[in-house]
């Protein structure tokens, strides 16, 4: 691939453009808001000048509701040899394109499974897709050259290609992406009118659950409007679990011992099923989940402290697999949780104590 046209310079489109431009592809940028295309160009994602002729690949990075119309316009103008979109819903746009009577041999639907709570070109990064799954939904009509262009795009963005049926993809993202967004927003909504005394108690658990609730509501209305049925199906299952859990918790308030026993069993059941589901979430680099041991270190909120602790771990020859930070309420300090291989935990703990770090045990 030598040339590409990115239509839509939001987070995903600009990130793809940055990755391609960084690897020598000439990238042209287009957006319904020319200022966004100029911003993306200023970031090094390409040029906002129109291409002189057909490019190798047109990448449509617009909301799902606008994918079909944007693709139809691009195909009608003969802008590229191959066309793909990166919308988070695949079945609906495909059916819309079929209804328009377009020749779909030059098109493939795709979806990079990566994103942020922030949107727009200023949130984009060239490494957004590295190591992340990138779903491709070819049909029997998809031209081999177009599939190869899509695979080349995925490789240049250093993502991992995953081939799926379009409707199977939509059911999958309803479960692993769209429903979690709604559930996160529902939990965060409980905080809107909560007493300030309660909000001040927020710890890492509520921060983890509500992190994605900071996402742009307009963007998510577009996404959910394109995949309402599968999301509603998953939410119906969640609602059934919620009803059962509410009943179990009410039973725990009963004076009757048998009812309390049933309540305990009901709560334990949903927690155990949660354990089983969480254990299926892929681990680092998509590998099987790995159980790490945590080394907890007290740290002051001063510039350079995190860099110093990582450097000390490196000197000890220990690879930090993951990290979490809990900030202390009302203090310029916090707790850094370093996740490492179990065999490395005692080595890291001893090395950090030797270098003056205070560990939290228990």
VOGU-3710 file (C-alpha; in Angstrom, 3 decimals, decimal comma):
1> xxxxxxxxxx> 0,000/0,000/0,000  1,443/3,355/-1,067  -1,533/5,720/-0,769  -4,629/5,920/1,423  -7,580/8,238/1,972  -9,008/8,505/5,502  -12,562/9,860/5,541  -13,373/10,943/9,077  -10,579/12,315/11,254  -11,802/11,413/14,713
11> xxxxxxxxxx> -9,927/9,218/17,193  -9,922/6,031/15,075  -9,422/7,616/11,657  -6,605/9,894/12,793  -4,909/7,086/14,742  -4,945/4,856/11,645  -3,637/7,751/9,557  -0,818/8,413/12,030  0,186/4,738/11,950  0,162/4,614/8,143
21> xxxxxxxxxx> 1,975/7,922/7,686  4,603/6,815/10,183  5,304/3,783/8,012  5,729/5,614/4,740  2,199/5,582/3,312  0,995/8,825/1,698  -2,230/9,593/3,556  -4,932/12,041/2,445  -7,412/13,277/5,027  -11,049/14,285/4,589
31> xxxxxxxxxx> -13,722/15,264/7,112  -17,123/16,953/6,998  -15,467/19,494/9,315  -12,367/20,727/7,421  -10,902/22,079/10,681  -10,647/18,530/12,057  -8,836/17,353/8,939  -6,416/20,282/9,258  -5,851/19,389/12,917  -5,087/15,766/12,008
41> xxxxxxxxxx> -2,712/16,949/9,274  -0,941/19,239/11,745  -0,420/16,221/14,008  1,456/14,439/11,213  -1,381/12,151/10,096  -1,113/13,161/6,433  -2,311/15,964/4,192  -5,760/17,511/3,933  -5,219/18,052/0,201  -7,324/15,888/-2,106
51> xxxxxxxxxx> -5,514/13,016/-3,854  -4,683/13,496/-7,534  -6,298/10,187/-8,483  -7,574/6,925/-6,998  -5,695/5,829/-3,877  -4,945/2,236/-2,946  -7,325/2,158/0,031  -10,126/4,391/1,318  -10,736/4,074/5,062  -14,174/5,295/6,132
61> xxxxxxxxxx> -14,079/6,279/9,810  -17,495/7,837/10,388  -20,354/6,910/12,779  -22,273/3,732/11,833  -25,351/5,654/10,676  -23,284/7,452/8,020  -21,122/4,558/6,816  -23,292/3,406/3,915  -23,892/6,896/2,498  -20,211/7,833/2,833
71> xxxxxxxxxx> -19,068/4,613/1,175  -21,627/4,995/-1,618  -20,364/8,501/-2,345  -16,702/7,408/-2,289  -17,346/4,385/-4,512  -19,411/6,443/-6,924  -16,526/8,895/-7,262  -13,999/6,080/-7,801  -11,752/7,361/-5,027  -9,882/4,092/-4,383
81> xxxxxxxxxx> -9,065/0,555/-5,488  -10,434/-0,804/-2,231  -12,774/0,455/0,486  -13,300/-0,418/4,129  -14,972/1,067/7,169  -13,940/0,895/10,811  -17,359/1,322/12,440  -18,098/-0,658/15,589  -21,188/-2,264/14,019  -20,965/-4,358/10,873
91> xxxxxxxxxx> -24,282/-6,030/9,979  -26,402/-2,891/9,526  -24,028/-0,959/7,228  -23,511/-4,079/5,106  -27,259/-4,514/4,597  -27,641/-0,805/3,779  -24,933/-1,066/1,126  -26,641/-4,129/-0,355  -29,964/-2,252/-0,429  -28,281/0,554/-2,371
101> xxxxxxxxxx> -27,314/-1,989/-5,021  -23,596/-1,274/-4,804  -20,929/-3,626/-6,115  -19,386/-4,849/-2,851  -16,449/-6,733/-4,350  -14,227/-3,736/-3,574  -15,473/-3,372/0,032  -14,773/-5,090/3,337  -16,194/-4,235/6,748  -13,685/-3,999/9,614
111> xxxxxxxxxx> -13,594/-2,976/13,268  -10,447/-2,281/15,315  -11,162/-3,270/18,926  -9,470/-0,291/20,476  -10,458/3,144/21,709  -10,420/5,690/24,512  -12,879/7,627/26,616  -11,794/10,752/24,701  -12,653/11,340/21,061  -11,424/13,588/18,256
121> xxxxxxxxxx> -8,093/13,913/16,432  -6,268/15,343/19,455  -6,847/12,068/21,324  -5,334/9,997/18,497  -2,058/8,074/18,767  -0,119/6,026/16,225  0,089/3,068/18,627  -3,630/2,920/19,477  -4,107/-0,437/17,722  -0,853/-2,186/18,624
131> xxxxxxxxxx> -1,532/-5,721/19,831  -5,305/-5,213/19,693  -7,748/-7,402/17,712  -8,901/-5,902/14,404  -12,005/-7,691/13,106  -12,425/-8,277/9,364  -15,828/-9,345/7,998  -15,261/-10,427/4,374  -18,056/-12,016/2,377  -17,853/-14,465/-0,513
141> xxxxxxxxxx> -18,033/-11,414/-2,818  -15,006/-9,648/-1,306  -12,180/-9,356/-3,823  -8,932/-10,998/-2,733  -6,975/-7,817/-3,468  -9,251/-5,835/-1,124  -8,871/-8,421/1,631  -5,103/-8,217/1,220  -5,208/-4,408/1,435  -7,200/-4,698/4,657
151> xxxxxxxxxx> -4,708/-7,200/6,067  -1,869/-4,863/5,110  -3,589/-2,004/6,943  -3,929/-4,169/10,061  -0,256/-5,157/9,836  0,893/-1,548/9,396  -1,147/-0,581/12,469  0,437/-3,570/14,287  -2,934/-5,013/15,228  -4,045/-8,656/15,204
161> xxxxxxxxxx> -6,475/-9,672/12,421  -9,586/-11,633/13,417  -12,019/-12,846/10,729  -15,717/-13,018/11,702  -19,187/-12,992/10,230  -20,707/-9,488/10,410  -23,731/-10,420/12,536  -21,636/-12,635/14,832  -19,359/-9,629/15,338  -22,303/-7,448/16,311
171> xxxxxxxxxx> -23,496/-9,976/18,893  -19,967/-10,255/20,268  -19,383/-6,501/20,657  -22,821/-6,156/22,249  -21,499/-8,421/25,016  -17,899/-7,241/25,399  -18,148/-3,538/24,509  -21,595/-1,994/24,166  -23,276/-3,468/27,256  -20,283/-2,706/29,533
181> xxxxxxxxxx> -20,520/0,927/28,405  -24,175/1,136/29,424  -23,636/-0,697/32,714  -20,707/1,590/33,554  -22,863/4,624/32,796  -25,715/3,277/34,931  -23,435/2,777/37,922  -21,858/6,219/37,441  -25,336/7,766/37,216  -25,948/6,674/40,836
191> xxxxxxxxxx> -23,213/9,133/41,821  -24,832/12,157/40,171  -27,008/13,084/43,137  -25,199/11,129/45,849  -24,204/12,890/49,058  -20,796/14,488/48,896  -19,783/12,469/51,951  -20,421/9,272/49,979  -18,612/10,473/46,841  -15,522/11,323/48,898
201> xxxxxxxxxx> -15,246/7,631/49,772  -14,740/6,618/46,122  -11,879/4,141/45,784  -10,294/2,102/43,033  -13,287/-0,202/42,638  -15,718/2,551/41,640  -13,026/4,173/39,475  -12,506/0,902/37,587  -16,231/0,309/37,060  -17,015/3,875/35,930
211> xxxxxxxxxx> -13,901/4,683/33,869  -15,612/4,307/30,493  -18,662/6,246/31,688  -16,630/9,351/30,804  -17,110/8,562/27,085  -18,904/10,936/24,696  -22,689/10,294/24,941  -23,341/11,451/21,346  -20,838/8,952/19,978  -22,395/6,132/21,989
221> xxxxxxxxxx> -25,940/7,004/20,923  -24,742/6,572/17,326  -23,154/3,199/18,140  -26,049/1,838/20,196  -28,605/3,001/17,636  -26,841/0,785/15,092  -26,832/-2,333/17,315  -29,901/-2,085/19,586  -31,212/-5,650/19,327  -28,074/-7,576/20,403
231> xxxxxxxxxx> -27,391/-5,054/23,185  -30,969/-5,338/24,456  -30,619/-9,150/24,463  -27,494/-8,991/26,648  -29,034/-6,381/28,944  -32,096/-8,584/29,377  -29,806/-11,286/30,776  -28,122/-8,746/33,058  -31,567/-7,538/34,181  -32,573/-11,105/35,060
241> xxxxxxxxxx> -29,422/-11,487/37,160  -30,137/-8,137/38,824  -33,685/-9,208/39,715  -32,433/-12,469/41,214  -29,689/-10,679/43,129  -32,117/-8,089/44,516  -34,389/-10,899/45,702  -31,417/-12,679/47,275  -30,317/-9,533/49,107  -33,850/-8,925/50,394
251> xxxxxxxxxx> -33,874/-12,498/51,671  -30,721/-11,774/53,659  -32,757/-9,204/55,610  -35,324/-11,825/56,629  -35,664/-13,137/60,150  -36,292/-16,591/58,690  -33,130/-18,694/58,646  -34,142/-20,646/55,513  -34,742/-17,419/53,600  -31,376/-16,051/54,696
261> xxxxxxxxxx> -29,752/-19,297/53,563  -31,424/-18,939/50,136  -30,278/-15,332/49,964  -26,704/-16,307/50,713  -26,823/-18,981/48,027  -28,202/-16,533/45,453  -25,550/-13,885/46,092  -22,794/-16,481/46,118  -24,055/-17,906/42,803  -23,786/-14,614/40,916
271> xxxxxxxxxx> -20,376/-13,888/42,439  -19,053/-17,334/41,502  -20,404/-17,022/37,944  -18,676/-13,654/37,809  -15,418/-15,340/38,832  -15,854/-17,906/36,063  -16,600/-15,279/33,434  -13,720/-13,036/34,484  -11,347/-16,007/34,230  -12,175/-16,259/30,518
281> xxxxxxxxxx> -11,016/-12,707/29,726  -7,756/-12,983/27,741  -4,570/-12,007/29,501  -1,514/-10,124/28,337  -1,097/-10,020/24,531  -4,289/-12,081/24,167  -2,751/-15,118/25,864  -4,471/-17,230/28,492  -5,150/-15,335/31,739  -2,216/-15,366/34,133
291> xxxxxxxxxx> -2,378/-14,941/37,900  0,127/-12,339/39,025  1,291/-11,437/42,506  1,007/-7,863/43,689  3,817/-5,883/45,296  2,231/-2,787/46,876  4,463/0,255/47,344  3,661/3,521/49,134  4,604/6,458/46,916  4,520/10,231/47,264
301> xxxxxxxxxx> 2,869/12,387/44,607  6,070/14,041/43,381  7,461/14,315/39,856  9,666/11,387/38,867  8,538/8,937/41,559  6,927/6,469/39,146  9,926/6,613/36,832  12,202/5,915/39,794  10,222/2,892/40,969  10,129/1,423/37,434
311> xxxxxxxxxx> 13,870/1,991/37,099  14,508/0,231/40,411  12,379/-2,713/39,275  14,406/-2,856/36,064  17,683/-2,888/38,001  16,319/-5,833/39,981  15,719/-7,667/36,690  11,945/-7,841/37,249  9,386/-7,255/34,487  6,283/-5,388/35,660
321> xxxxxxxxxx> 3,314/-7,075/33,979  0,688/-4,516/35,012  0,316/-1,554/37,351  -2,469/0,184/39,271  -2,364/3,372/41,302  -4,633/4,232/44,219  -4,491/7,873/45,270  -4,901/8,595/48,963  -7,865/10,811/49,873  -6,741/14,224/51,096
331> xxxxxxxxxx> -3,025/13,386/50,915  -0,293/13,904/48,310  0,481/10,202/48,328  -0,780/6,927/46,997  -0,305/3,198/46,643  1,266/1,703/43,531  0,336/-1,938/42,929  2,941/-3,679/40,784  1,750/-6,965/39,260  4,570/-9,427/38,591
341> xxxxxxxxxx> 5,137/-13,144/38,089  4,761/-14,913/41,481  8,409/-16,029/41,503  9,535/-12,425/40,955  7,525/-10,894/43,811  9,994/-11,651/46,663  12,915/-10,482/44,501  11,171/-7,204/43,673  10,011/-6,621/47,236  13,503/-7,110/48,661
351> xxxxxxxxxx> 15,096/-4,907/45,992  12,633/-2,068/46,538  13,005/-2,168/50,320  16,777/-2,094/49,898  16,393/1,070/47,831  14,285/2,751/50,499  10,745/2,126/49,300  8,028/1,411/51,870  6,002/-1,684/51,064  2,489/-2,380/52,231
361> xx> 1,965/-5,975/53,308  -1,226/-7,874/53,960
//
